[in-house]
Amino acid sequence: MFAGADCGVIVSVKELEANSADRPFMELQMILSINRNVAYGLILTVIVIVILMFDTVFGLFLELIHVSFEFVEEMLDILIEQLFHTDLHDTQVIVFYLMWAIAGYPLYRLYKLLRTMPRRYREFKEDFVSAWLQLKKEILAYWQDLPATGKTKWIMGFLASITCMILWVFM
């Protein structure tokens, strides 16, 4: 076994001696594994930057949304003006109502979602209560099946952790 092309990928001698038809696939697999590591590194870097500079990244994100909106509006202005040969005011009115129509569908979907929220909340609450009762039953059954030494260990662990928390907070 040895590392192929100093890239951190372990390749056996048998794999290197494979027929020439499989060689492009092995090279592609090696490139993909290298690029996967680079992609993971880039994703981790972006996550760290977002965490460390949240306010700057958020401001840049809002600016990107604004510039994208302006770009779409300008492209619609040009498209409408060229298609219908309208003047500036008519084009702006058409684009305004067109953008309202484009934004209307997500707003309609949001309205429909908000109308279903009380029912979903009730279902979630019922599921949560039933899951909580099931968990309580399982814990009670576990506790009843424990021998006295096991119960003593749990109680002593609880008291030790409470003591440590009190000492950590007040010392």
N, C-alpha and C positions, 0 to 999 in steps of 0.2 A: 504494500500500500504506500502511496505517496501522494502529495498534494499536486494537483495538475495546474500548471501555469501560475503557481504562487497566488492562488486566489482563495485558499481556504477550503476548497472542495476536495474531498478524499475520493480518489479514483483508483480502482484496482487494476492490476496488470491485465487481467482478462478483458476488462472493459476497454482498455486502450488497444488491445489486439483484436477487437471486434472487426467485422468486415467493414468495408468502406461505405456501404449503404447506411450503416447506423451512425457513422461518424458525424454527419451534420446534426443529427438529433442530439447526440451527446454534447456537441458544442453549443447547441441551442439551450440545452438543459443547464449547462454551466453558466451561460450568459444570463439566463433567467434567474438562477440562484444568486448570482452576483448582483443583478439589478433588484432582486427582491430585498436583499440586505440594504442596498442604497435607498430603496423606497421606504423600508421600515425606519431607517435613519432619518430620512426627510420628514416622515410623519411624526416621529418623536421630537425632532427639532421644532416643527410647527406647533406641536402641543406645548412644549416648554415656552416658546415665544408667546403663545396666547396666554399662558398662565402668568408669566412674568410681566407682560406688557398689555394687560387686558384693555385698559382704557384707550391706548393707542390703536390696538387692533380693532376695537369696537368702533372708534372714530373712522378708521380707514374703511371698515366694512360699510358704515353708513354713507361715507363719501362714494364708495363704489356703487352702492344702490342708487344714489342720487345721479351719478354720472351715467349709469346704465339707463335710468328713466329718461334723462335728457337725450341720450343717444336714440332711444326708441322713439321718443317724441319727434326729434328732428328727422329721423328716417321716415316716419309716417307723414310729416309735413311735406317732405320732398316727394314721396310716393303719391299722395293725394293731389298735390299741385301739378305733377306731371301727368297723372292719369286723367284728371277732370279739368285741367286748364283753369284753375280757380285763382282768385287773387289771395293776398295774405290773410285777410280777415275771414273769408269763407273757408280757407284751408284750416285755420286755427279752430274755427267753430266745428268743422267736421272732425278734426283730430280730437278735440275735447270730448265730443260725444262718443267717438269711437273708443277712446281710452276709458270712458265711463262704462261702456259696454264690455270692454275687456276686463275691467276690474269688477264688474258686476257679478260675473259668474263665481269667482272665489268668495265674494261677499255673500252671495246667495248660499253657497255651500257652508260657509261659516254660520250663517243664520240657521240652516237646517241642523248643523252639528249642535249648536247651542240649544235648539229646541229639544234635542234628544238627551241633553245632559242630565236633567232630573231623573229620567228613567234609568240611565246608566249609573248614576250615583246610587239610586236605590238598589240596583242589582249588585253593585260593588259592595255596598254596605251589608247586604244580605250574605254575600259570599264571604266577606271579611268576618262577620259574626259567626258564620258556620265554621269557618276555618279556625277561628279563635277557640270556639267550643271544642272542636276536634283536638286541637293542640292541648287544651286543658285536660281533656280525657286521657290523652296519651301520657302527659306528664304525671297525672295522678296515678295511672296504672304503673308507670315506671317507678314512682315513689313507693307505691304499695308493694311492689315486687322486690324492692331493695332490702337487703338484710340490715340489721341494726348498725353494723360497722360501716356499711355504705352510707347510711343516713348520717351517721356521726361525721364521716369524712366530708360530706356535702355541707353540713352545718359549720364545721370547723373552717372549711375553705371560705364560706360566706363571711364568717366573723373575722377571719384574717384579712380578707379583702376590704371589708368595711373599716377595720382598724387602720390598714395602710392608707386608705383614702382620707380618713380623718387626720392622720398624721401628716400626710402630704399637703392637705389644704391648710391646716392650722399651724404647721411648724415652719 
